């Protein structure tokens, strides 16, 4: 069985890395990260012009009509470049659900703008003291021909840029709906939350916020929320693949050139062993992620594979970037040197939608349930 990528998929990844690598130098990243929006619009436009933003969108919406594997290759390149662009939020959390579950009118309204790089979308999955996005504490009530939402969402990525936020909320009949909310509408308040990586995310307070549209059945949206969460987890792991690979490559280059006692420190046994352990973790992250992505793309059950992949992205990713900083010595802590950025990105990914221990709890519960059947 061939576990490799097709030439077209390899070309897609190479194109994404070339665009991002050419544009996002360390100096450019520092400049963008210092801006309030934390968003490189020029690079985003370049990705759109290469039709990379529409890679997993249907052709009738201006996309390439490809799938989740190709989108994961793009996200891997985003992590490799530490690109300050809302790729995960827009392409996975926002556009994919609309493409798969939206009405023709919703698809026509939102997806072409995403493919052209003009429309930013996102989803509000996290809530205070609630670790299950499919059972939200936010509520939605009918009012006239629309809906009004109340509640609080936290760590909403790209909310300040988004045209719409997909917001899960409980309805009066104890169902769950996924509502499209304008983050600039009356009844919506955004409070900036600066994350580990420096990326601005937002606490989103809803006080009678209007929702002008709803995705799918407004009372039976819990499976849809689960669908979004699964693909978001896969996307996070894909980004982490790029992050840890770049961190390890930077470390290999540095230790090959840094000399001590007249020899490159890469030749020291302790350094080589530490780097070898990091390489094993990188490969574990890579292959567990591709297993989960492939299962999702093939329409197969993927909950256990996602728990395994996110465990490795969290636990293995932490070890890789910690080793990268350690092997760089003092320069690993210097903000004028780029390796620190990958440590911070990895740490944020580790804690998003459940760190390592919650993944083991989910996996254990699944194994226990299977054993009793």
Buried (B, 14 or more C-beta within 10 A) or exposed (E): EEEEBEEEBEEBBEBBBEBBBEBBEEEBBEEBBEEEEBBBEEBBBBBBEBBBBBBBBBEEBBBBEBBBBBBBBBBBBBBBBBBBBBBBBBBBBBBBBBBBBBEEEBBEBBBBBBBBBEBBBBBBBBBEEBEEBBBBBBBBEEEEEEBBBBBBBBBBBBBBBBBBBBBBBBBEEEBBBBBBBBBEBEBBBBEEBEBBBBBBBBBBBBEEBBBEBBBBBBBEBBEBBBBBBBBBBBBBBBBBBBBBBBBBEBBBEBBEEBEEEEEBBBEBEEBEEBBEBBBEBBBBBBBBBBBBBBBBBEEEEBBBBBBBBBBBBBBBBBBBBBBBBEBBBEEBEEEEBBBBBBBBBBBBBBBBBBBBEBBBEBBEEBEEEEEEE
